[in-house]
């Protein structure tokens, strides 16, 4: 009974089916280098609550966004949510081999893996 099942399946599979399935695949370019026509976007964000972190993380995963994040609204509202938000952003930053730093009291900057944040003795900067 099982042998007959596989024989029928083998006979019903022909080359036309195989050719059609090959046409359905899309080739993706997996190079990690920066394309000459791709521009880096420096994008401002504001975190008012933890839900705002999703938009920041999505933009960072695109690999061409440098995020300037205003944390003042969430800092004034809830310090626990601020810490949770920054930890979530830091984990994503580590996953994309990016860089993260705070400057001033109300902003952090997050870069993708191809960029690095300058840390040169300025008292306004603090490493996160």
N, CA, C and O atoms as a GROMACS GRO file, in nm:
protein
  512
    1UNK      N    1   0.083  -0.119   0.000
    1UNK     CA    2   0.000   0.000   0.000
    1UNK      C    3   0.087   0.126   0.000
    1UNK      O    4   0.065   0.216  -0.081
    2UNK      N    5   0.186   0.133   0.089
    2UNK     CA    6   0.274   0.249   0.094
    2UNK      C    7   0.359   0.256  -0.031
    2UNK      O    8   0.383   0.365  -0.084
    3UNK      N    9   0.406   0.141  -0.079
    3UNK     CA   10   0.488   0.138  -0.199
    3UNK      C   11   0.410   0.195  -0.318
    3UNK      O   12   0.467   0.269  -0.399
    4UNK      N   13   0.285   0.162  -0.331
    4UNK     CA   14   0.201   0.214  -0.438
    4UNK      C   15   0.182   0.365  -0.429
    4UNK      O   16   0.174   0.434  -0.531
    5UNK      N   17   0.174   0.416  -0.307
    5UNK     CA   18   0.158   0.560  -0.285
    5UNK      C   19   0.278   0.637  -0.340
    5UNK      O   20   0.262   0.734  -0.413
    6UNK      N   21   0.399   0.592  -0.304
    6UNK     CA   22   0.520   0.660  -0.351
    6UNK      C   23   0.537   0.646  -0.502
    6UNK      O   24   0.587   0.739  -0.566
    7UNK      N   25   0.498   0.534  -0.559
    7UNK     CA   26   0.508   0.516  -0.704
    7UNK      C   27   0.417   0.614  -0.775
    7UNK      O   28   0.457   0.676  -0.874
    8UNK      N   29   0.295   0.631  -0.725
    8UNK     CA   30   0.202   0.727  -0.787
    8UNK      C   31   0.253   0.870  -0.772
    8UNK      O   32   0.243   0.948  -0.866
    9UNK      N   33   0.308   0.904  -0.655
    9UNK     CA   34   0.362   1.039  -0.634
    9UNK      C   35   0.478   1.066  -0.728
    9UNK      O   36   0.489   1.175  -0.784
   10UNK      N   37   0.566   0.968  -0.746
   10UNK     CA   38   0.681   0.983  -0.834
   10UNK      C   39   0.635   1.004  -0.978
   10UNK      O   40   0.692   1.087  -1.049
   11UNK      N   41   0.534   0.931  -1.020
   11UNK     CA   42   0.484   0.944  -1.157
   11UNK      C   43   0.413   1.077  -1.179
   11UNK      O   44   0.416   1.131  -1.289
   12UNK      N   45   0.348   1.131  -1.076
   12UNK     CA   46   0.275   1.256  -1.092
   12UNK      C   47   0.368   1.378  -1.092
   12UNK      O   48   0.325   1.487  -1.130
   13UNK      N   49   0.490   1.362  -1.051
   13UNK     CA   50   0.587   1.471  -1.049
   13UNK      C   51   0.662   1.472  -1.181
   13UNK      O   52   0.735   1.378  -1.212
   14UNK      N   53   0.645   1.575  -1.260
   14UNK     CA   54   0.714   1.581  -1.387
   14UNK      C   55   0.804   1.704  -1.393
   14UNK      O   56   0.807   1.784  -1.299
   15UNK      N   57   0.876   1.719  -1.501
   15UNK     CA   58   0.974   1.828  -1.514
   15UNK      C   59   0.908   1.965  -1.518
   15UNK      O   60   0.968   2.062  -1.471
   16UNK      N   61   0.788   1.978  -1.571
   16UNK     CA   62   0.721   2.107  -1.576
   16UNK      C   63   0.699   2.162  -1.436
   16UNK      O   64   0.714   2.282  -1.413
   17UNK      N   65   0.662   2.075  -1.342
   17UNK     CA   66   0.644   2.118  -1.203
   17UNK      C   67   0.775   2.170  -1.146
   17UNK      O   68   0.777   2.270  -1.075
   18UNK      N   69   0.883   2.102  -1.178
   18UNK     CA   70   1.013   2.142  -1.125
   18UNK      C   71   1.057   2.276  -1.184
   18UNK      O   72   1.112   2.358  -1.111
   19UNK      N   73   1.036   2.299  -1.310
   19UNK     CA   74   1.074   2.426  -1.374
   19UNK      C   75   0.992   2.540  -1.316
   19UNK      O   76   1.048   2.648  -1.292
   20UNK      N   77   0.863   2.521  -1.293
   20UNK     CA   78   0.780   2.626  -1.237
   20UNK      C   79   0.825   2.663  -1.097
   20UNK      O   80   0.825   2.781  -1.061
   21UNK      N   81   0.863   2.565  -1.017
   21UNK     CA   82   0.903   2.596  -0.880
   21UNK      C   83   1.036   2.669  -0.876
   21UNK      O   84   1.058   2.748  -0.784
   22UNK      N   85   1.124   2.647  -0.971
   22UNK     CA   86   1.252   2.718  -0.975
   22UNK      C   87   1.229   2.865  -1.004
   22UNK      O   88   1.301   2.950  -0.950
   23UNK      N   89   1.131   2.898  -1.086
   23UNK     CA   90   1.103   3.037  -1.120
   23UNK      C   91   1.048   3.117  -1.003
   23UNK      O   92   1.048   3.240  -1.007
   24UNK      N   93   1.001   3.051  -0.898
   24UNK     CA   94   0.944   3.119  -0.784
   24UNK      C   95   1.047   3.174  -0.687
   24UNK      O   96   1.013   3.255  -0.602
   25UNK      N   97   1.172   3.132  -0.698
   25UNK     CA   98   1.275   3.178  -0.607
   25UNK      C   99   1.326   3.316  -0.648
   25UNK      O  100   1.335   3.347  -0.767
   26UNK      N  101   1.358   3.398  -0.548
   26UNK     CA  102   1.411   3.531  -0.572
   26UNK      C  103   1.551   3.536  -0.515
   26UNK      O  104   1.573   3.497  -0.400
   27UNK      N  105   1.645   3.582  -0.594
   27UNK     CA  106   1.783   3.592  -0.546
   27UNK      C  107   1.798   3.720  -0.466
   27UNK      O  108   1.758   3.827  -0.511
   28UNK      N  109   1.856   3.708  -0.348
   28UNK     CA  110   1.878   3.822  -0.260
   28UNK      C  111   2.026   3.858  -0.256
   28UNK      O  112   2.112   3.769  -0.258
   29UNK      N  113   2.055   3.985  -0.251
   29UNK     CA  114   2.192   4.031  -0.239
   29UNK      C  115   2.226   4.037  -0.091
   29UNK      O  116   2.168   4.118  -0.018
   30UNK      N  117   2.317   3.954  -0.046
   30UNK     CA  118   2.349   3.945   0.097
   30UNK      C  119   2.479   4.014   0.133
   30UNK      O  120   2.532   3.994   0.242
   31UNK      N  121   2.532   4.095   0.042
   31UNK     CA  122   2.656   4.166   0.074
   31UNK      C  123   2.631   4.264   0.187
   31UNK      O  124   2.526   4.328   0.193
   32UNK      N  125   2.724   4.275   0.276
   32UNK     CA  126   2.708   4.363   0.391
   32UNK      C  127   2.772   4.500   0.370
   32UNK      O  128   2.760   4.587   0.455
   33UNK      N  129   2.840   4.519   0.256
   33UNK     CA  130   2.904   4.648   0.234
   33UNK      C  131   2.801   4.752   0.193
   33UNK      O  132   2.693   4.718   0.143
   34UNK      N  133   2.834   4.877   0.215
   34UNK     CA  134   2.745   4.988   0.188
   34UNK      C  135   2.743   5.017   0.038
   34UNK      O  136   2.848   5.040  -0.022
   35UNK      N  137   2.624   5.016  -0.021
   35UNK     CA  138   2.612   5.048  -0.163
   35UNK      C  139   2.639   5.196  -0.185
   35UNK      O  140   2.608   5.278  -0.099
   36UNK      N  141   2.695   5.230  -0.298
   36UNK     CA  142   2.728   5.368  -0.326
   36UNK      C  143   2.602   5.454  -0.342
   36UNK      O  144   2.607   5.574  -0.316
   37UNK      N  145   2.491   5.395  -0.384
   37UNK     CA  146   2.370   5.472  -0.403
   37UNK      C  147   2.280   5.474  -0.278
   37UNK      O  148   2.179   5.544  -0.277
   38UNK      N  149   2.314   5.399  -0.176
   38UNK     CA  150   2.237   5.395  -0.052
   38UNK      C  151   2.288   5.504   0.042
   38UNK      O  152   2.406   5.508   0.076
   39UNK      N  153   2.199   5.593   0.084
   39UNK     CA  154   2.238   5.702   0.173
   39UNK      C  155   2.209   5.665   0.318
   39UNK      O  156   2.114   5.593   0.348
   40UNK      N  157   2.291   5.716   0.406
   40UNK     CA  158   2.270   5.700   0.549
   40UNK      C  159   2.170   5.805   0.594
   40UNK      O  160   2.179   5.922   0.556
   41UNK      N  161   2.076   5.762   0.674
   41UNK     CA  162   1.973   5.853   0.724
   41UNK      C  163   2.000   5.880   0.872
   41UNK      O  164   2.013   5.786   0.951
   42UNK      N  165   2.009   6.006   0.909
   42UNK     CA  166   2.016   6.045   1.049
   42UNK      C  167   1.874   6.085   1.086
   42UNK      O  168   1.818   6.182   1.035
   43UNK      N  169   1.817   6.006   1.177
   43UNK     CA  170   1.674   6.019   1.204
   43UNK      C  171   1.647   6.047   1.352
   43UNK      O  172   1.697   5.974   1.438
   44UNK      N  173   1.570   6.150   1.382
   44UNK     CA  174   1.536   6.179   1.522
   44UNK      C  175   1.418   6.093   1.569
   44UNK      O  176   1.325   6.064   1.492
   45UNK      N  177   1.423   6.054   1.694
   45UNK     CA  178   1.314   5.979   1.757
   45UNK      C  179   1.288   6.039   1.895
   45UNK      O  180   1.376   6.102   1.954
   46UNK      N  181   1.169   6.018   1.945
   46UNK     CA  182   1.132   6.057   2.081
   46UNK      C  183   1.070   5.935   2.147
   46UNK      O  184   0.982   5.871   2.089
   47UNK      N  185   1.116   5.903   2.266
   47UNK     CA  186   1.056   5.792   2.342
   47UNK      C  187   0.967   5.852   2.450
   47UNK      O  188   1.014   5.913   2.546
   48UNK      N  189   0.837   5.832   2.431
   48UNK     CA  190   0.741   5.876   2.532
   48UNK      C  191   0.696   5.759   2.618
   48UNK      O  192   0.661   5.777   2.735
   49UNK      N  193   0.696   5.638   2.560
   49UNK     CA  194   0.669   5.515   2.635
   49UNK      C  195   0.739   5.399   2.565
   49UNK      O  196   0.795   5.416   2.457
   50UNK      N  197   0.734   5.283   2.626
   50UNK     CA  198   0.810   5.167   2.576
   50UNK      C  199   0.770   5.128   2.434
   50UNK      O  200   0.853   5.075   2.360
   51UNK      N  201   0.647   5.151   2.395
   51UNK     CA  202   0.600   5.114   2.262
   51UNK      C  203   0.675   5.188   2.152
   51UNK      O  204   0.683   5.139   2.039
   52UNK      N  205   0.729   5.305   2.182
   52UNK     CA  206   0.804   5.383   2.082
   52UNK      C  207   0.935   5.316   2.042
   52UNK      O  208   0.992   5.350   1.939
   53UNK      N  209   0.983   5.222   2.123
   53UNK     CA  210   1.110   5.155   2.096
   53UNK      C  211   1.103   5.071   1.969
   53UNK      O  212   1.204   5.058   1.900
   54UNK      N  213   0.988   5.015   1.938
   54UNK     CA  214   0.975   4.928   1.820
   54UNK      C  215   1.013   5.001   1.691
   54UNK      O  216   1.084   4.944   1.608
   55UNK      N  217   0.968   5.123   1.673
   55UNK     CA  218   1.002   5.201   1.553
   55UNK      C  219   1.151   5.228   1.542
   55UNK      O  220   1.207   5.227   1.433
   56UNK      N  221   1.215   5.251   1.655
   56UNK     CA  222   1.359   5.276   1.658
   56UNK      C  223   1.434   5.149   1.618
   56UNK      O  224   1.526   5.153   1.536
   57UNK      N  225   1.396   5.038   1.677
   57UNK     CA  226   1.462   4.910   1.649
   57UNK      C  227   1.444   4.871   1.502
   57UNK      O  228   1.539   4.824   1.438
   58UNK      N  229   1.326   4.891   1.449
   58UNK     CA  230   1.301   4.859   1.308
   58UNK      C  231   1.390   4.943   1.216
   58UNK      O  232   1.444   4.891   1.119
   59UNK      N  233   1.403   5.070   1.247
   59UNK     CA  234   1.487   5.159   1.165
   59UNK      C  235   1.635   5.118   1.174
   59UNK      O  236   1.706   5.123   1.074
   60UNK      N  237   1.680   5.079   1.292
   60UNK     CA  238   1.820   5.039   1.309
   60UNK      C  239   1.851   4.912   1.234
   60UNK      O  240   1.961   4.896   1.181
   61UNK      N  241   1.757   4.821   1.228
   61UNK     CA  242   1.779   4.694   1.158
   61UNK      C  243   1.791   4.712   1.008
   61UNK      O  244   1.841   4.623   0.939
   62UNK      N  245   1.747   4.825   0.955
   62UNK     CA  246   1.762   4.854   0.812
   62UNK      C  247   1.908   4.879   0.776
   62UNK      O  248   1.944   4.876   0.658
   63UNK      N  249   1.992   4.902   0.875
   63UNK     CA  250   2.137   4.919   0.862
   63UNK      C  251   2.182   5.052   0.805
   63UNK      O  252   2.303   5.073   0.794
   64UNK      N  253   2.096   5.139   0.768
   64UNK     CA  254   2.138   5.267   0.714
   64UNK      C  255   2.084   5.385   0.794
   64UNK      O  256   2.080   5.498   0.743
   65UNK      N  257   2.044   5.362   0.918
   65UNK     CA  258   1.986   5.467   1.001
   65UNK      C  259   2.072   5.492   1.124
   65UNK      O  260   2.108   5.399   1.196
   66UNK      N  261   2.102   5.618   1.147
   66UNK     CA  262   2.162   5.661   1.272
   66UNK      C  263   2.050   5.728   1.350
   66UNK      O  264   1.990   5.824   1.303
   67UNK      N  265   2.023   5.677   1.470
   67UNK     CA  266   1.911   5.725   1.550
   67UNK      C  267   1.957   5.825   1.655
   67UNK      O  268   2.047   5.796   1.734
   68UNK      N  269   1.895   5.942   1.656
   68UNK     CA  270   1.913   6.042   1.761
   68UNK      C  271   1.786   6.039   1.844
   68UNK      O  272   1.679   6.079   1.797
   69UNK      N  273   1.797   5.992   1.966
   69UNK     CA  274   1.678   5.961   2.046
   69UNK      C  275   1.665   6.055   2.165
   69UNK      O  276   1.754   6.063   2.249
   70UNK      N  277   1.553   6.126   2.171
   70UNK     CA  278   1.521   6.213   2.283
   70UNK      C  279   1.450   6.127   2.388
   70UNK      O  280   1.341   6.075   2.363
   71UNK      N  281   1.513   6.113   2.505
   71UNK     CA  282   1.456   6.028   2.610
   71UNK      C  283   1.391   6.110   2.722
   71UNK      O  284   1.344   6.053   2.821
   72UNK      N  285   1.388   6.242   2.707
   72UNK     CA  286   1.336   6.328   2.814
   72UNK      C  287   1.190   6.296   2.852
   72UNK      O  288   1.160   6.288   2.971
   73UNK      N  289   1.098   6.279   2.755
   73UNK     CA  290   0.959   6.252   2.796
   73UNK      C  291   0.942   6.126   2.881
   73UNK      O  292   0.868   6.129   2.979
   74UNK      N  293   1.008   6.018   2.846
   74UNK     CA  294   0.994   5.895   2.925
   74UNK      C  295   1.072   5.906   3.056
   74UNK      O  296   1.032   5.847   3.157
   75UNK      N  297   1.181   5.981   3.055
   75UNK     CA  298   1.260   5.999   3.178
   75UNK      C  299   1.180   6.075   3.282
   75UNK      O  300   1.189   6.046   3.401
   76UNK      N  301   1.101   6.172   3.238
   76UNK     CA  302   1.019   6.250   3.331
   76UNK      C  303   0.898   6.171   3.380
   76UNK      O  304   0.844   6.198   3.488
   77UNK      N  305   0.855   6.073   3.300
   77UNK     CA  306   0.735   5.996   3.333
   77UNK      C  307   0.765   5.873   3.418
   77UNK      O  308   0.701   5.851   3.521
   78UNK      N  309   0.864   5.789   3.374
   78UNK     CA  310   0.884   5.660   3.440
   78UNK      C  311   1.028   5.611   3.417
   78UNK      O  312   1.063   5.571   3.306
   79UNK      N  313   1.110   5.615   3.520
   79UNK     CA  314   1.249   5.574   3.509
   79UNK      C  315   1.265   5.425   3.483
   79UNK      O  316   1.362   5.384   3.418
   80UNK      N  317   1.173   5.344   3.532
   80UNK     CA  318   1.179   5.199   3.508
   80UNK      C  319   1.157   5.171   3.359
   80UNK      O  320   1.228   5.089   3.300
   81UNK      N  321   1.060   5.237   3.300
   81UNK     CA  322   1.034   5.222   3.156
   81UNK      C  323   1.151   5.276   3.073
   81UNK      O  324   1.182   5.221   2.967
   82UNK      N  325   1.214   5.381   3.119
   82UNK     CA  326   1.332   5.434   3.052
   82UNK      C  327   1.443   5.330   3.048
   82UNK      O  328   1.502   5.304   2.943
   83UNK      N  329   1.470   5.270   3.162
   83UNK     CA  330   1.575   5.168   3.168
   83UNK      C  331   1.540   5.048   3.080
   83UNK      O  332   1.626   4.996   3.010
   84UNK      N  333   1.416   5.006   3.084
   84UNK     CA  334   1.370   4.895   2.999
   84UNK      C  335   1.385   4.929   2.851
   84UNK      O  336   1.428   4.845   2.772
   85UNK      N  337   1.350   5.050   2.813
   85UNK     CA  338   1.361   5.094   2.674
   85UNK      C  339   1.506   5.097   2.628
   85UNK      O  340   1.537   5.049   2.518
   86UNK      N  341   1.594   5.152   2.709
   86UNK     CA  342   1.735   5.161   2.673
   86UNK      C  343   1.796   5.022   2.664
   86UNK      O  344   1.877   4.995   2.574
   87UNK      N  345   1.760   4.933   2.755
   87UNK     CA  346   1.812   4.795   2.748
   87UNK      C  347   1.769   4.725   2.620
   87UNK      O  348   1.847   4.652   2.560
   88UNK      N  349   1.646   4.747   2.577
   88UNK     CA  350   1.597   4.687   2.452
   88UNK      C  351   1.676   4.742   2.332
   88UNK      O  352   1.714   4.666   2.243
   89UNK      N  353   1.700   4.871   2.331
   89UNK     CA  354   1.776   4.933   2.223
   89UNK      C  355   1.921   4.884   2.226
   89UNK      O  356   1.979   4.858   2.120
   90UNK      N  357   1.979   4.870   2.345
   90UNK     CA  358   2.117   4.822   2.357
   90UNK      C  359   2.131   4.680   2.303
   90UNK      O  360   2.229   4.648   2.235
   91UNK      N  361   2.034   4.594   2.332
   91UNK     CA  362   2.040   4.456   2.282
   91UNK      C  363   2.035   4.454   2.129
   91UNK      O  364   2.108   4.377   2.066
   92UNK      N  365   1.952   4.536   2.071
   92UNK     CA  366   1.946   4.544   1.925
   92UNK      C  367   2.077   4.600   1.870
   92UNK      O  368   2.128   4.552   1.768
   93UNK      N  369   2.131   4.699   1.937
   93UNK     CA  370   2.258   4.759   1.895
   93UNK      C  371   2.369   4.654   1.896
   93UNK      O  372   2.449   4.648   1.802
   94UNK      N  373   2.375   4.572   1.998
   94UNK     CA  374   2.474   4.465   2.004
   94UNK      C  375   2.452   4.363   1.893
   94UNK      O  376   2.548   4.313   1.835
   95UNK      N  377   2.327   4.333   1.863
   95UNK     CA  378   2.296   4.234   1.760
   95UNK      C  379   2.339   4.280   1.621
   95UNK      O  380   2.376   4.198   1.537
   96UNK      N  381   2.335   4.410   1.597
   96UNK     CA  382   2.374   4.462   1.465
   96UNK      C  383   2.518   4.514   1.466
   96UNK      O  384   2.561   4.577   1.370
   97UNK      N  385   2.592   4.488   1.574
   97UNK     CA  386   2.730   4.534   1.591
   97UNK      C  387   2.740   4.685   1.582
   97UNK      O  388   2.836   4.739   1.526
   98UNK      N  389   2.641   4.753   1.636
   98UNK     CA  390   2.637   4.898   1.632
   98UNK      C  391   2.705   4.961   1.752
   98UNK      O  392   2.777   4.895   1.826
   99UNK      N  393   2.680   5.089   1.770
   99UNK     CA  394   2.740   5.166   1.878
   99UNK      C  395   2.630   5.251   1.940
   99UNK      O  396   2.540   5.297   1.871
  100UNK      N  397   2.639   5.272   2.072
  100UNK     CA  398   2.539   5.350   2.143
  100UNK      C  399   2.608   5.436   2.247
  100UNK      O  400   2.701   5.390   2.315
  101UNK      N  401   2.564   5.560   2.260
  101UNK     CA  402   2.620   5.650   2.361
  101UNK      C  403   2.517   5.757   2.395
  101UNK      O  404   2.431   5.791   2.314
  102UNK      N  405   2.528   5.808   2.516
  102UNK     CA  406   2.443   5.918   2.557
  102UNK      C  407   2.519   6.048   2.544
  102UNK      O  408   2.641   6.051   2.558
  103UNK      N  409   2.447   6.155   2.516
  103UNK     CA  410   2.508   6.287   2.521
  103UNK      C  411   2.406   6.383   2.580
  103UNK      O  412   2.286   6.377   2.551
  104UNK      N  413   2.458   6.472   2.662
  104UNK     CA  414   2.368   6.555   2.740
  104UNK      C  415   2.292   6.468   2.839
  104UNK      O  416   2.333   6.356   2.868
  105UNK      N  417   2.184   6.520   2.889
  105UNK     CA  418   2.103   6.443   2.982
  105UNK      C  419   1.981   6.382   2.917
  105UNK      O  420   1.916   6.294   2.975
  106UNK      N  421   1.949   6.426   2.796
  106UNK     CA  422   1.821   6.387   2.738
  106UNK      C  423   1.830   6.316   2.603
  106UNK      O  424   1.726   6.291   2.541
  107UNK      N  425   1.949   6.284   2.557
  107UNK     CA  426   1.962   6.222   2.425
  107UNK      C  427   2.058   6.105   2.428
  107UNK      O  428   2.154   6.102   2.505
  108UNK      N  429   2.028   6.006   2.341
  108UNK     CA  430   2.123   5.899   2.312
  108UNK      C  431   2.133   5.889   2.160
  108UNK      O  432   2.039   5.923   2.088
  109UNK      N  433   2.246   5.841   2.113
  109UNK     CA  434   2.265   5.820   1.970
  109UNK      C  435   2.300   5.673   1.950
  109UNK      O  436   2.377   5.616   2.026
  110UNK      N  437   2.244   5.613   1.846
  110UNK     CA  438   2.268   5.473   1.814
  110UNK      C  439   2.305   5.465   1.665
  110UNK      O  440   2.236   5.520   1.580
  111UNK      N  441   2.416   5.396   1.637
  111UNK     CA  442   2.462   5.384   1.500
  111UNK      C  443   2.465   5.236   1.459
  111UNK      O  444   2.477   5.148   1.544
  112UNK      N  445   2.455   5.210   1.329
  112UNK     CA  446   2.471   5.073   1.280
  112UNK      C  447   2.617   5.031   1.282
  112UNK      O  448   2.704   5.109   1.321
  113UNK      N  449   2.645   4.909   1.241
  113UNK     CA  450   2.778   4.851   1.252
  113UNK      C  451   2.887   4.921   1.173
  113UNK      O  452   3.004   4.911   1.210
  114UNK      N  453   2.854   4.992   1.066
  114UNK     CA  454   2.956   5.057   0.985
  114UNK      C  455   2.997   5.193   1.039
  114UNK      O  456   3.088   5.255   0.984
  115UNK      N  457   2.933   5.241   1.145
  115UNK     CA  458   2.964   5.372   1.203
  115UNK      C  459   3.007   5.356   1.348
  115UNK      O  460   2.970   5.260   1.415
  116UNK      N  461   3.085   5.453   1.394
  116UNK     CA  462   3.132   5.452   1.532
  116UNK      C  463   3.112   5.591   1.591
  116UNK      O  464   3.126   5.691   1.522
  117UNK      N  465   3.079   5.596   1.718
  117UNK     CA  466   3.057   5.722   1.788
  117UNK      C  467   3.190   5.770   1.845
  117UNK      O  468   3.260   5.694   1.911
  118UNK      N  469   3.223   5.896   1.821
  118UNK     CA  470   3.346   5.955   1.873
  118UNK      C  471   3.330   5.977   2.023
  118UNK      O  472   3.232   6.034   2.069
  119UNK      N  473   3.429   5.930   2.098
  119UNK     CA  474   3.431   5.947   2.243
  119UNK      C  475   3.563   6.011   2.282
  119UNK      O  476   3.659   5.943   2.318
  120UNK      N  477   3.566   6.141   2.274
  120UNK     CA  478   3.693   6.209   2.298
  120UNK      C  479   3.694   6.306   2.413
  120UNK      O  480   3.707   6.426   2.391
  121UNK      N  481   3.680   6.260   2.533
  121UNK     CA  482   3.701   6.343   2.652
  121UNK      C  483   3.603   6.456   2.674
  121UNK      O  484   3.629   6.540   2.761
  122UNK      N  485   3.495   6.465   2.604
  122UNK     CA  486   3.397   6.569   2.626
  122UNK      C  487   3.314   6.532   2.749
  122UNK      O  488   3.264   6.420   2.758
  123UNK      N  489   3.299   6.625   2.844
  123UNK     CA  490   3.225   6.596   2.967
  123UNK      C  491   3.077   6.573   2.942
  123UNK      O  492   3.010   6.514   3.026
  124UNK      N  493   3.024   6.618   2.829
  124UNK     CA  494   2.883   6.601   2.800
  124UNK      C  495   2.850   6.458   2.759
  124UNK      O  496   2.735   6.418   2.769
  125UNK      N  497   2.947   6.382   2.715
  125UNK     CA  498   2.922   6.246   2.670
  125UNK      C  499   2.928   6.148   2.786
  125UNK      O  500   3.010   6.164   2.877
  126UNK      N  501   2.844   6.050   2.781
  126UNK     CA  502   2.853   5.942   2.878
  126UNK      C  503   2.826   5.811   2.805
  126UNK      O  504   2.731   5.801   2.728
  127UNK      N  505   2.908   5.714   2.830
  127UNK     CA  506   2.892   5.584   2.765
  127UNK      C  507   2.778   5.508   2.828
  127UNK      O  508   2.764   5.507   2.950
  128UNK      N  509   2.698   5.446   2.746
  128UNK     CA  510   2.586   5.366   2.798
  128UNK      C  511   2.626   5.222   2.812
  128UNK      O  512   2.545   5.140   2.854
   0.00000   0.00000   0.00000
